[in-house]
Amino acid sequence: MNETINTILNHRSIRAFKDEPLTDEQISLIVQSAQAAATSSYLQVYSIIGVKDPAKKKKLAELAGDQEYVEKNGHFFVFCADLHRHKLAVEMEGLSEKDIEETVESTEKFMVGTIDATLAAQNAVLAAESMGLGICYIGGLRNRLDEVVKVLNTPDRVIPLFGLCVGVPDQDPGKKQRLPMENVYHVDEYQHDDELFKKQLASYNEDISAYYRERTQGKRTHTWTEIIAGKMTKPVRMYMKEFLKSVKIPLK
């Protein structure tokens, strides 16, 4: 096993960081690594906002659900789907925003921006972890995006998708086991043996329950399917479609 694969397989989310800011060199290398990711048709439909201002970090931590580690980390990145740059590009070629409206407001281009930003973020994560740093993705920024865009001063057609805490770890959490490979990887076509899937999930439940039991000294023994049932029956962020319309991404 090579060093890169070892880094990938040893990933874990870190939620406590030492009070050590990232250096400018570390930030630059992480961003350069993000930019080296694959991008659909060379469109590069994303931007990254690095948040250093303590007041902004504190506000973002509050908006993300009072997650303290959004405020207290080595550096906080926000990954955005960004079609604003493309409006500027076509203006430079003598076209107007009206000429590209149908394209930039399509569901496809929103998906491209989301995928591009996610690919870039995962490259950033691998770069950070290869330097011995820890990371934690923050989807909670989408709890109150109307406020997040004000904090970050993003223009129309720019959507903050998620945050990324990076820093020197101040904890060593256990590694969470992933789903059985057989439950995720299909050969040639999707496999429809639901009873086999449930049998695999039942075995996985035992492993996850043991993980939580050991991590919490018996205070928590949830299985994976219990967690999923709880989350899937509670709709969240149902305002998102209307919000996307407000920033000119109406998903045609």
N, C-alpha and C positions, 0 to 999 in steps of 0.2 A: 504494500500500500504506500503510495507516495504522500508527500507532505500536504499537498492540496486536498486530496481526498480525506486525509486524516482531519484536517481543519473543518471540512464540511461535515463529516460524521460526528464531530465532537461539539457541534453547535448547541448552545442553550441560551435562553433569554436571561439577560442580566438586569436586575431592577434596583441595584444599589451600586453606586460608583464612588470612587475616591474623589476628593476635591482637587482634581488635577486637570486643568484645561488641556485640550489637544493643542499641539503645536501647529503653526502655520504649515509646516511641511507635512504633518500627518493629514491635515484637512485637505491640502492640495492633492496628496496621493490618493486619498479616498475618493475625491471628486473626479480625478483623472481616471481612476479605475471604473467609476460609475459610467463615465463617458465612453469607455472602451466597450461597453455592452452592445450587443446586437440591437439594431433599431429598424423598424419597418420601413422599407423603401428609402432609407437614409433621411427620413423625415425628422427624427430627433424631437418628438413631440412631448418634451418634458423640460422642466426646470427644477433646480434644487435651491432652496433657501436655507442658508446657514444662520441660525439664530444665536447671537452672542449676548444681546441686551438682556440683563437679568430681569428687568421689568416685563419684557415680552415673554421670556421663558416662564416666568411665574404666571402670567395671564394664560398662556397656552396650557400650562399644567392644570389650571382651574377649568378651562374649557374642555379639556380632555377627560374630565371626570376626577379632578383633584389627584392626579397621578404625580406624586412628588418627584419621581425620577425624571419627569419631563423638564423640571426646573433644575434638578441637581444631577449633572452629568458632565462629561468632558466637552461635549459639543452636541447641539441638537440640529438635525437636518429635517427639512420638510420637502418631500417629493411631490411635485405638482404635474398634472397633465397641462400642457401649455400649447395652445394654438394662437396665442397673441403674436408670437414671433413670425408666424406664417402669414398673418395679415400684413405685417411690415414688409416681408419678403415680396409679396405680390404687388404691394404699392411701389416698391423699387423697380418693378417690371412694368409699371404703367397701368396696373389693374386696380380695381377698387374692392372694398370689402364685400360689396354686393355681388361681385363676380364669383366669390368663393363661398358665399353664405351657405348654399346647399351642401357643399362638401364639409365645411367646418362644423356645421350643426347636425351632421349625421351621426347615428349611433356607431357606425364603423370607425369614424375618426376619434370619437370619444374612447372607444375600445383600444385603438392604436395608442393614444396618449396614456391610457391606464397601463397597458402592457409595456410600452417603452419605459415608463417611469419605474415599473416594478422590476424589469430586467436590470435597469441602471442601479436600483437600490440593492438588489441582491449582489451585484458586483461590488458595491460599496461595502456591504456587510462582509464579504469574503476578504476584501482588502483589510478592513479593520480587524477582523478576527485573526488574520495572518500576522498582524502586528502585536498580537497579544491583548488586544482591546476587546471589550464586551459590547453587546448591542441589545436593543429592545425596540421592536417595531411598535408604533403607537397609532392604532386605528381610531382611538378615541377622539382624534382631531375632528372626525366627521360628526361628532355629537352636535356641534354648534358651528357649522361652517360659516354661517352668516357673520359670526363674530370673529372667526379665525381669519377670514379674508380682510377684515378691517385691521387686525393686528399686523398682518403681513403685507397689507397694501397691494393686493394682487389686482390686476386689471381684469376686464371681461375676457372670457375664453381661457382663463387660468383657474384650475381647480386643485386646491391642496388635497391630496389623496390620503397621505399618512405621514407620520413623523418617524424619525429614527434617532433614538438616544445612542450615543457612543461615548465610551470612556474607559478608564481603568477599573476593572471589576473590584468590588468590595464585598463580594460574596462568591460562594461556589455552590450554586444550586445543583440538584441532581438532574441528570439527563432524562428527559421524557421519551419513552419509547414511542415510536411511530406505529401507525397501522401495519398489520401484516402485509408484506409485499404482495402476496397473492390476492389481497383485497383491493389493491391499487393498480397493479400492472396486469393488463390484458393482452393476449397474443392474438393478432390478426383481427379480432372483433371483440366487442363487449361481451363478457361472459354473463349469463343470466341465471346462474345457479344460486338463487337467493338463499336457499337453505344452507348451502355451503358458506356463503357470505356470513350468515348469522352465526354459524358455528365458529367461524374465525373471529368474529366480533366478540362472541362469548368468552373465548380464550383471551382475547385482548383486554376485555373488561377485567379479568382477574389480575393481569399485569398492572393495569392502570390503578386499580383499587389498592394494590400492594404498594405502588409508588406513593400515592397520597397518604396511605396509612403510615408508612415509614417517615415521610417528610413532615407530617403533622402530629407525630406521636399518637396516632390513633384517633385524632379529632375529626379527621375527614377520610371517608372510604368510598367516595364516589366512583362509579364506573364511567367509562367513556360514553356509553349509550345513555346513561342518566344525564350526563352533562349536555349531550346533544339534544335530547328530548326537551330539556329545560330551555335551552337557547332557541330552538327552532319553533317553539310555541309562544315566544314573546317577540312580536315584531318590533324592530328598532329602526330609528332614522328614516321613518316613513315620509319625511319632508323632502327627501333627496331629489325627487323628480322636479318638484316645484323650484327647488334651489337651483338646479341646473338650468332651468328656463330663465331664471333671473340673471344668470351670468352668460346668457346667450349660448347655451349648449342644450337646446330643446329636444335633442335625440329624435330626429326625423327618421 
